[in-house]
Amino acid sequence: MPTLRLTGICKRFGATLALQDVDLELSRGKVHALIGENGAGKTTLMNVLAGILRSDQGRMELDGEPYAPRSPLEARRHGLALIHQDLSVFPHLSVTENILMGMEPTRWGWLDREECRHRAIEVLEGFHHPEVHPDRLVAELPIAARQIVEICRSIVADAKIILMDEPTSSLEQRDVDRLFSLIREMRTRQITVIYISHFLEEIREIADEYTVLRDGFNVAGGQLNCVSNRKLVTQMVGRSVENLFPRHPPSKGGEVILKVNNLTTFAALKDISFEVRRGEILGIAGLIGSGRTELIRTLYGLLPAQSGSCVVGCYRLNVSKADPFLRISNGLGYVSEDRKGEGLALALSVADNMTLSSLSSCAPWGWLSRTRQGMATEKWMKKLSVKADTPMQPVRTLSGGNQQKVALGRLLHQQADVLLLDEPTRGIDIGSKVQIYEAIARCAMENKAVLIASSYLPELFGLCDRLAVMNRGRLSNARSIEHWTPESVMQAAIAGGG
């Protein structure tokens, strides 16, 4: 008998059917991959299972008994724990308080702080992450470390079924390996895992069974070892995706548009020097905490530098002053790794987000013209294949892939000469990745310079002309991509040099 059975699950949001007659069976002690494009219904299904949403139709059974949780707390009491794609940590609380939230041990009716700390340390030991100290405030942690806190909270719940929605989207490879070791241990303890990921290599490594959702329907499923990656992709997107990375002519050595010399910050960066030419895509690899994100943010003026120089075209930037507005006027554009936290204004429309950094282009006499703004937005929506009803649709209602296209469209609208992209495809589906890769390649062919910081090596090897590696705040020499291998990149990331 399956440990969890779903029959005919439907969920509607207004006129949109998010889930349509979804059937699913989970076996005890198995890892079940739930895959599909953004907007396919995966997260909605997880929220129904976790008690965040109530289904409109259908039936759920847990160990043969009816299961219909009215809240996340009730779901947790039934043994289900959810690791959210969009982190649900409390920044103002400590790591320990976040991990034990709702499960705090007590003694004589009083909170047992020592036992709380002991349990937090016990589960954190599985990751050996120096930044995640049990007493540290979560607000002080980078995105990747916060994701580890979220994972630990579900592990410490001692759940029978753990729902993992993109748990590795911000993790470096060594933390992914540790997570997979924990999942394998869960399997031996007969814990069932539903695993959502857009990385097929991860699914291959950890999952036993799979279900594909497309447009709210489950369109395929079975044993993972009986299906090829090509077949999976076709099932996910409804069409064949032959080449994930677009072919673009290699850089022909255009003029240097971005030149950085001896850039040093007070903590993260040490004596960074490199240059990027027009028509070139330069990749920055490195482990989380190596300084690659700090480099991008310093170039964009979100963080001040202590010393060094940065020249964009004919503009010499004042690196000691954090001034993103001035960087925009100098020709720089930035896509943040934290799409929802700082990359987009979620309450505003697609049009407002896409034109936000260059509103003057839609305000010929100092007044914003909604007609001009709408026309400009429609042009970029069409070029980037953004799925939205109108330019006035709130950006929060779009899927993650479409939100990321809007963030990239803002750079194209402002006509940035240098695109600074930090994890540009984090947490989005394969179909959207292909479209974003094509847009990045077009930017290079249109003589723009692109700087990509990414933890996903296939992305860097598939797109970049040259690659450099960050290690503890230092940047290796940038070399042609043909001179690197995944092994040499990891060696440079761990040991330096390169």
Protein Blocks (a to p, Z undefined) as FASTA:
>chain_A
ZZbdcehiacdehjbcfbghiacdddehiacddeddehilmmmmmmmmnomaccfbdcdd
eehiacddfbfklmmmnopacddfbacbdfkbcfklmmmgoiacceehiacfklmmmmmm
mmmmmnopaklcfkbcfklpcfklmmmmmmmmmmmnopabdcdehkllmccfklmmmmmm
mmmmmmmnopacddddfbfklmmmmmmbdcddeehiafbgcdfklccfklmmmmmnopac
fblbacddddehiacfbdcehiacfklpghiacdddehiacddeddehilmmmmmmmmno
paccfbdcddehjaccdfkbccfklmmmnopacddfblmlmmpcfkbcfklmmmmmmmml
mmmnopacfklmmmmmmmmmmmnopacfblklcfklpcfklmmmmmmmmmmmnopabdcd
ehklgoiafklmmmmmmmmmmmmmnopacddddfblklmmmmmmbdcddeehiacddddf
klpcfklmmmmmmnggZZ
